[in-house]
Amino acid sequence: MANESIITCLPLATFKEKQKDRDGGQRVFTVSPIRVDFYRLFRMITPPLLIPEVQNTDVLCTVVALYDVCLPEVGPEDVHSTVYSPGASTILLVRDEKEVLEEYRQRTLSHRENETIPQQPADTRDEEHQGRFSLAFSDTEGSLEEGEESGEDSDREDWERFNGGVNEFLLKVIDRRVQRRKAQENREILPSAIGIESRIVAAATYELKRLKSGEKVLQLALLSTRKRYRGCGMGRYLLELLKDHSVCGSYDALLVHADRDAVEFFARCGFSDDIILNSKFSQFEDDWTNTQMMCYLPAFSSGKDGPSSGLSLNLSELELEMELWRVKSLAAYQAQAVCMTRLAQEVATLRKQLVSQREQIDTLSTELEREREDRHQLERKFLDYRLEKTRQILQMSNISLAPLSISSDEDSVESSLTKAGGQREVIEAVGTQGTCTGEMYSVPCSSTPLDPGSNV
């Protein structure tokens, strides 16, 4: 790729310091915005110098040091992985070396006890962080001891390579501080005493990502300004650069994870913390913890100033209309949410009733099947009982019948057979007329045996 896409120098910008000098005026200083892709820069065979006469490694160490001092909760390793990740770009605000040198010389003449402007005691939270890079961006140069090194090891080669050059960078910082301290006595500061850590005053790191729907999202990962330069408008200026599509390319939304203390600042810069609106970017919600996700939606004209048409828009009425629309939309969403929630509860209740009815039907079916089986068993027992009783009666009737006498006379033989047949019919009739009450079965018959010769 071309070098122009890796390093881009933007037009100069002028700012006024928040604190006033001895004459009651505000010192004006100039910064040079530079956009750089550190990942691609360090992978070039012969990379160009990002800043003349400054090693690229020192520039990267200074950027990581700035973020680490201003955002101590992130950690230097996570800061390095964010700045040095593929696809990430960083915008630096770099002061002119001659301008910084002249400022140091004026401070030496007017403040021999302390070569920097006195701190405001109200805000000592960020740069009083005692870490590995606290020496590089300390507002007071009273301590010349090197900060303690982190003992954490990383498996990534990029971090290990960067970690190896940090010590050399910190030694250079200490040497330049010693030179400036000695210059207070000689009243002369040499250009070699001014390092890159004295020139970089702010930085912003961003990355262009895509939603699952295909929309482009420019995610602002890190944004920091040196403590003594806060209140000069540098943070707002960096956001304006990010909003400019000619600097960062076209995108559909600008996303930021703001700390609790920075929510108001981003809101003043046009970012919205609307929960429903930001739910569109929920896939980036877990990128940073303990932050508030906010978004900025660019105009349809992509931020370019079109020709004046002579029409004036009443922004107050437009904002009022937008607020009313937001209230109505929120009310409509709440009504829909209530309706859907109640419908879901109704479906859950009906499902519970359906399950209960199915259980009752299964229970009744099981009881009915059990009753049928019991009835079938009872009928079988009853039929077996009747059959057994009938057999017993037949056996008893066969035993009680006397053998018929054989008569030579045909009439007497026929008479005997007729009587025996009649007696057997009576016994069968009695057997079929038995009664059953419960499990008892009775046969109405005489207690005395039948007389074979008697008439029935």
C-alpha positions as CSV (number, residue, x, y, z in Angstrom):
1,M,0.0,0.0,0.0
2,A,1.0,3.6,-0.5
3,N,2.7,5.5,2.3
4,E,0.1,8.2,2.1
5,S,-2.6,5.8,3.4
6,I,-0.4,4.9,6.4
7,I,0.7,8.4,7.4
8,T,-1.5,11.5,6.7
9,C,-0.6,15.0,7.7
10,L,-3.6,17.2,8.3
11,P,-3.8,21.0,8.3
12,L,-2.4,22.9,11.3
13,A,-4.7,23.9,14.2
14,T,-4.2,26.8,16.7
15,F,-5.4,26.7,20.4
16,K,-5.2,28.9,23.4
17,E,-4.0,27.6,26.8
18,K,-6.6,27.7,29.5
19,Q,-4.2,29.2,32.1
20,K,-3.1,32.8,31.7
21,D,0.5,34.0,31.8
22,R,2.0,36.8,33.9
23,D,0.6,39.5,31.7
24,G,-2.9,38.1,32.0
25,G,-3.1,36.8,28.4
26,Q,-3.5,33.3,27.1
27,R,-0.6,31.7,25.3
28,V,-1.4,30.6,21.8
29,F,0.2,27.4,20.5
30,T,0.0,25.4,17.3
31,V,-0.4,21.6,16.8
32,S,0.1,19.4,13.7
33,P,-2.6,16.6,13.4
34,I,-1.1,13.4,12.0
35,R,-3.0,10.3,11.2
36,V,-1.0,7.0,11.4
37,D,-1.6,3.3,11.1
38,F,1.1,1.9,13.5
39,Y,0.4,-1.7,12.6
40,R,1.1,-1.2,8.9
41,L,3.9,1.3,9.6
42,F,6.0,-1.1,11.6
43,R,5.5,-3.9,9.1
44,M,7.1,-2.0,6.3
45,I,10.6,-3.0,5.3
46,T,11.9,0.6,5.3
47,P,9.3,2.6,7.1
48,P,9.4,6.4,6.8
49,L,9.8,8.6,9.9
50,L,6.4,9.6,11.3
51,I,7.9,12.8,12.8
52,P,11.2,14.1,11.5
53,E,14.3,13.2,13.6
54,V,12.2,11.1,16.0
55,Q,12.2,7.3,16.0
56,N,8.9,5.7,15.3
57,T,9.3,3.4,18.3
58,D,9.6,6.5,20.5
59,V,6.4,7.9,19.0
60,L,4.5,4.6,19.8
61,C,5.9,4.5,23.3
62,T,4.8,8.1,23.9
63,V,1.2,7.4,22.6
64,V,1.0,4.3,24.9
65,A,2.4,6.3,27.8
66,L,-0.2,9.1,27.2
67,Y,-3.1,6.6,27.2
68,D,-1.7,4.7,30.2
69,V,-1.3,7.8,32.3
70,C,-4.7,9.3,31.4
71,L,-6.6,5.9,31.4
72,P,-4.9,3.8,34.2
73,E,-7.8,1.4,34.5
74,V,-7.2,0.1,31.0
75,G,-3.6,-1.1,31.4
76,P,-0.5,-0.6,29.1
77,E,-0.8,-4.1,27.5
78,D,-4.5,-3.5,26.5
79,V,-3.6,0.0,25.3
80,H,-0.8,-1.3,23.1
81,S,-3.0,-4.1,21.7
82,T,-5.6,-1.5,20.8
83,V,-3.2,1.0,19.2
84,Y,-1.2,-1.7,17.4
85,S,-4.2,-3.8,16.2
86,P,-4.8,-4.3,12.5
87,G,-7.2,-1.8,11.1
88,A,-6.7,0.7,13.9
89,S,-5.6,4.3,13.2
90,T,-4.4,7.0,15.6
91,I,-4.7,10.8,15.2
92,L,-1.8,12.6,17.1
93,L,-1.7,16.3,17.9
94,V,2.0,17.2,17.9
95,R,3.4,20.6,18.9
96,D,6.2,22.3,17.0
97,E,9.7,21.6,18.5
98,K,10.8,25.2,18.3
99,E,7.7,26.5,20.0
100,V,8.0,24.0,22.9
101,L,11.7,24.9,23.2
102,E,10.9,28.6,23.5
103,E,8.2,27.9,26.0
104,Y,10.6,25.9,28.2
105,R,13.1,28.8,28.0
106,Q,10.5,31.3,29.1
107,R,9.6,29.0,32.0
108,T,13.2,28.7,33.0
109,L,13.5,32.5,33.3
110,S,10.2,33.0,35.1
111,H,10.0,29.8,37.2
112,R,13.4,28.7,38.3
113,E,11.9,26.6,41.1
114,N,9.6,24.7,38.8
115,E,10.0,24.6,35.1
116,T,6.3,23.8,34.4
117,I,3.2,25.8,35.0
118,P,1.8,25.2,38.5
119,Q,-0.8,22.5,38.7
120,Q,-4.4,23.1,39.6
121,P,-5.0,21.1,42.8
122,A,-8.6,20.4,41.9
123,D,-7.8,17.7,39.4
124,T,-5.0,15.3,40.3
125,R,-6.7,12.1,39.5
126,D,-5.3,11.1,36.1
127,E,-1.6,12.0,35.8
128,E,-0.8,11.2,39.5
129,H,-1.2,7.6,38.5
130,Q,2.0,6.0,39.5
131,G,2.7,3.5,36.7
132,R,5.5,2.5,34.4
133,F,4.9,5.5,32.1
134,S,4.0,8.1,34.7
135,L,7.5,9.7,34.3
136,A,6.9,10.5,30.7
137,F,3.8,12.8,31.3
138,S,4.3,14.1,34.8
139,D,3.5,17.8,35.2
140,T,6.1,18.1,37.9
141,E,9.6,17.0,37.2
142,G,10.8,16.7,40.8
143,S,11.3,13.0,40.7
144,L,13.9,11.6,38.3
145,E,13.6,8.0,39.4
146,E,12.4,5.5,36.9
147,G,9.0,4.0,37.5
148,E,8.7,0.3,38.4
149,E,8.5,-2.1,35.5
150,S,5.6,-4.4,35.2
151,G,6.4,-8.0,35.8
152,E,3.6,-9.4,33.6
153,D,4.7,-11.5,30.6
154,S,2.9,-11.6,27.3
155,D,2.8,-14.3,24.7
156,R,2.4,-11.9,21.8
157,E,5.5,-11.1,19.9
158,D,4.4,-7.5,19.2
159,W,4.0,-6.7,22.9
160,E,7.3,-8.3,23.8
161,R,9.1,-6.4,21.0
162,F,7.5,-3.2,22.2
163,N,8.1,-4.0,25.8
164,G,11.8,-4.4,25.1
165,G,12.1,-0.8,23.7
166,V,10.2,0.8,26.6
167,N,13.3,0.8,28.9
168,E,15.4,2.6,26.3
169,F,12.6,5.1,25.8
170,L,12.3,5.8,29.5
171,L,16.1,6.2,29.8
172,K,15.9,8.9,27.1
173,V,13.1,10.6,29.0
174,I,15.1,10.7,32.2
175,D,18.2,12.0,30.4
176,R,16.2,14.8,28.8
177,R,14.7,15.7,32.2
178,V,18.2,15.9,33.7
179,Q,19.2,18.2,30.9
180,R,16.3,20.5,31.5
181,R,16.9,20.5,35.2
182,K,20.5,21.5,34.8
183,A,19.4,24.2,32.3
184,Q,17.6,26.0,35.2
185,E,21.0,26.9,36.6
186,N,22.6,27.8,33.2
187,R,19.4,29.5,32.0
188,E,19.8,27.8,28.6
189,I,17.9,24.8,27.3
190,L,19.3,22.9,24.3
191,P,17.1,21.4,21.6
192,S,18.3,17.9,22.6
193,A,16.4,18.4,25.9
194,I,13.1,18.5,24.1
195,G,11.7,15.0,23.4
196,I,8.6,13.7,21.7
197,E,7.0,13.2,25.1
198,S,7.0,17.1,25.4
199,R,5.4,17.5,22.0
200,I,2.5,15.1,21.8
201,V,-0.4,16.7,23.7
202,A,-3.5,14.5,22.6
203,A,-4.4,11.4,20.7
204,A,-7.4,9.5,19.5
205,T,-7.4,5.9,18.3
206,Y,-10.3,4.5,16.2
207,E,-11.2,1.5,14.0
208,L,-13.7,1.0,11.2
209,K,-15.9,-2.0,11.8
210,R,-19.1,-3.4,10.3
211,L,-22.4,-4.4,11.8
212,K,-24.0,-7.8,10.9
213,S,-26.3,-5.8,8.7
214,G,-23.3,-4.5,6.7
215,E,-23.4,-0.9,8.0
216,K,-20.1,0.8,8.7
217,V,-19.4,1.9,12.2
218,L,-16.4,4.0,13.2
219,Q,-15.6,2.9,16.8
220,L,-13.6,5.4,18.9
221,A,-11.5,3.2,21.2
222,L,-9.2,5.6,23.0
223,L,-9.2,9.4,23.5
224,S,-6.8,11.3,25.8
225,T,-5.5,14.8,26.3
226,R,-2.6,15.8,28.6
227,K,-3.8,17.3,31.8
228,R,-2.3,20.8,31.3
229,Y,-3.9,21.1,27.9
230,R,-7.4,20.1,28.9
231,G,-10.0,22.8,28.5
232,C,-8.4,24.1,25.3
233,G,-10.8,22.4,23.0
234,M,-8.5,19.6,21.8
235,G,-10.9,16.8,22.6
236,R,-13.7,18.5,20.7
237,Y,-11.3,19.1,17.9
238,L,-10.3,15.4,17.7
239,L,-14.0,14.5,17.5
240,E,-14.6,17.0,14.7
241,L,-11.8,15.3,12.8
242,L,-13.4,11.9,13.3
243,K,-16.8,13.3,12.1
244,D,-15.1,14.5,8.9
245,H,-15.5,11.8,6.3
246,S,-12.6,13.2,4.3
247,V,-10.3,12.2,7.2
248,C,-11.7,8.9,8.4
249,G,-13.7,7.8,5.3
250,S,-17.4,7.3,5.0
251,Y,-19.4,5.5,7.8
252,D,-23.0,5.2,9.0
253,A,-22.4,5.8,12.8
254,L,-19.6,6.9,15.1
255,L,-19.6,4.8,18.3
256,V,-17.8,5.5,21.6
257,H,-17.7,3.8,25.0
258,A,-17.7,6.7,27.4
259,D,-16.6,6.7,31.0
260,R,-19.1,7.9,33.6
261,D,-17.3,11.2,33.9
262,A,-17.1,11.7,30.1
263,V,-20.8,11.1,29.2
264,E,-21.7,14.8,29.5
265,F,-18.7,15.8,27.3
266,F,-19.7,13.5,24.5
267,A,-23.4,14.5,24.9
268,R,-22.3,18.2,24.3
269,C,-20.5,17.0,21.2
270,G,-23.6,15.5,19.6
271,F,-23.5,11.9,20.9
272,S,-26.6,10.2,22.0
273,D,-27.0,7.8,24.9
274,D,-30.5,6.7,23.9
275,I,-30.9,3.1,25.0
276,I,-33.2,2.1,22.1
277,L,-31.0,3.8,19.5
278,N,-27.8,2.3,20.9
279,S,-29.3,-1.2,21.1
280,K,-28.7,-1.3,17.3
281,F,-25.0,-1.6,18.1
282,S,-25.3,-4.3,20.8
283,Q,-22.7,-6.5,19.1
284,F,-20.0,-4.0,20.3
285,E,-21.5,-3.6,23.8
286,D,-19.0,-5.9,25.5
287,D,-15.9,-4.4,23.9
288,W,-15.3,-2.2,27.0
289,T,-16.6,-2.7,30.6
290,N,-17.9,-0.1,33.0
291,T,-18.7,2.4,30.2
292,Q,-21.8,4.0,28.6
293,M,-22.2,3.3,24.9
294,M,-23.0,6.4,22.9
295,C,-23.4,7.0,19.2
296,Y,-23.2,9.9,16.7
297,L,-25.1,9.7,13.4
298,P,-23.8,11.9,10.6
299,A,-25.9,14.0,8.4
300,F,-27.1,12.7,5.0
301,S,-24.7,15.3,3.4
302,S,-21.8,13.4,5.0
303,G,-20.7,16.5,6.9
304,K,-19.9,18.6,3.8
305,D,-21.1,22.2,3.7
306,G,-23.5,22.7,0.8
307,P,-24.3,26.0,-0.9
308,S,-26.4,28.4,1.0
309,S,-30.0,28.4,-0.2
310,G,-31.1,31.5,1.7
311,L,-33.3,29.4,4.0
312,S,-32.9,29.6,7.8
313,L,-33.8,26.7,9.9
314,N,-35.1,27.3,13.4
315,L,-33.0,24.8,15.3
316,S,-34.9,25.3,18.6
317,E,-38.2,24.3,16.9
318,L,-36.4,21.3,15.3
319,E,-35.0,20.2,18.6
320,L,-38.4,20.6,20.3
321,E,-40.0,18.5,17.5
322,M,-37.3,15.8,17.9
323,E,-37.9,15.8,21.7
324,L,-41.7,15.4,21.2
325,W,-41.1,12.6,18.7
326,R,-38.8,10.9,21.1
327,V,-41.4,11.1,23.9
328,K,-44.1,9.7,21.6
329,S,-41.9,7.0,20.3
330,L,-41.0,6.0,23.8
331,A,-44.6,5.9,24.9
332,A,-45.5,3.8,21.9
333,Y,-42.6,1.4,22.6
334,Q,-43.7,1.1,26.2
335,A,-47.3,0.4,25.2
336,Q,-46.1,-2.3,22.7
337,A,-43.8,-3.7,25.3
338,V,-46.6,-3.9,27.9
339,C,-48.9,-5.6,25.4
340,M,-46.4,-8.1,24.3
341,T,-45.4,-8.9,27.9
342,R,-49.0,-9.5,28.9
343,L,-49.6,-11.7,25.8
344,A,-46.5,-13.7,26.7
345,Q,-47.9,-14.1,30.2
346,E,-51.3,-15.2,28.8
347,V,-49.7,-17.8,26.5
348,A,-47.7,-19.1,29.5
349,T,-50.9,-19.4,31.6
350,L,-52.7,-21.2,28.8
351,R,-49.8,-23.6,28.4
352,K,-49.9,-24.4,32.1
353,Q,-53.7,-25.0,31.9
354,L,-53.2,-27.2,28.9
355,V,-50.5,-29.3,30.6
356,S,-52.8,-29.6,33.7
357,Q,-55.7,-30.8,31.5
358,R,-53.5,-33.3,29.8
359,E,-52.4,-34.7,33.1
360,Q,-56.0,-35.1,34.2
361,I,-57.0,-36.8,31.0
362,D,-54.1,-39.2,31.3
363,T,-55.1,-39.9,34.9
364,L,-58.8,-40.6,34.0
365,S,-57.7,-42.8,31.0
366,T,-55.5,-44.8,33.3
367,E,-58.3,-45.3,35.9
368,L,-60.8,-46.2,33.1
369,E,-58.4,-48.8,31.7
370,R,-57.9,-50.2,35.2
371,E,-61.7,-50.5,35.7
372,R,-62.2,-52.3,32.4
373,E,-59.5,-54.8,33.4
374,D,-61.1,-55.4,36.8
375,R,-64.5,-55.9,35.2
376,H,-63.0,-58.3,32.6
377,Q,-61.4,-60.3,35.4
378,L,-64.6,-60.4,37.4
379,E,-66.6,-61.6,34.4
380,R,-64.1,-64.4,33.7
381,K,-64.3,-65.5,37.3
382,F,-68.1,-65.5,37.2
383,L,-68.2,-67.6,34.0
384,D,-65.6,-70.0,35.4
385,Y,-67.7,-70.3,38.6
386,R,-70.9,-71.1,36.6
387,L,-69.1,-73.6,34.5
388,E,-67.7,-75.4,37.5
389,K,-71.0,-75.5,39.3
390,T,-72.7,-76.9,36.2
391,R,-70.1,-79.6,36.0
392,Q,-70.6,-80.5,39.7
393,I,-74.4,-80.8,39.3
394,L,-74.0,-83.0,36.2
395,Q,-71.6,-85.2,38.1
396,M,-73.9,-85.4,41.1
397,S,-76.9,-86.3,38.8
398,N,-74.9,-89.1,37.1
399,I,-74.0,-90.6,40.4
400,S,-77.5,-90.5,41.9
401,L,-79.2,-92.1,38.9
402,A,-79.6,-95.8,39.4
403,P,-78.8,-98.3,36.6
404,L,-81.8,-99.1,34.6
405,S,-83.0,-102.8,34.7
406,I,-82.9,-104.6,31.5
407,S,-86.2,-106.0,30.6
408,S,-86.8,-108.4,27.9
409,D,-90.1,-106.8,27.2
410,E,-89.8,-103.9,24.7
411,D,-92.5,-101.9,26.4
412,S,-90.8,-101.9,29.8
413,V,-87.4,-100.9,28.1
414,E,-89.0,-98.0,26.3
415,S,-90.8,-96.9,29.5
416,S,-87.6,-96.9,31.5
417,L,-85.7,-94.9,28.8
418,T,-88.6,-92.3,28.7
419,K,-88.4,-91.9,32.5
420,A,-84.6,-91.5,32.5
421,G,-84.7,-88.9,29.7
422,G,-87.3,-86.9,31.5
423,Q,-85.3,-87.0,34.7
424,R,-82.2,-85.8,32.8
425,E,-84.1,-82.8,31.3
426,V,-85.3,-81.8,34.7
427,I,-81.7,-81.8,36.0
428,E,-80.5,-79.7,33.0
429,A,-83.4,-77.2,33.5
430,V,-82.5,-76.9,37.2
431,G,-78.9,-76.2,36.3
432,T,-79.7,-73.4,33.9
433,Q,-82.1,-71.8,36.4
434,G,-79.4,-71.1,39.0
435,T,-79.1,-67.6,40.5
436,C,-76.0,-65.6,41.3
437,T,-75.9,-63.0,44.0
438,G,-72.5,-61.4,44.4
439,E,-70.1,-64.3,44.3
440,M,-72.7,-66.9,45.7
441,Y,-74.4,-69.3,43.2
442,S,-77.4,-71.5,44.4
443,V,-79.1,-74.3,42.7
444,P,-82.7,-75.0,43.8
445,C,-82.8,-78.7,44.2
446,S,-84.2,-81.3,46.7
447,S,-82.0,-82.4,49.5
448,T,-83.0,-86.0,48.9
449,P,-81.8,-87.9,45.9
450,L,-84.3,-88.4,43.1
451,D,-86.0,-91.6,42.8
452,P,-85.3,-93.1,39.4
453,G,-88.8,-94.5,39.2
454,S,-90.7,-91.5,40.4
455,N,-92.5,-89.0,38.1
456,V,-91.1,-85.5,38.0
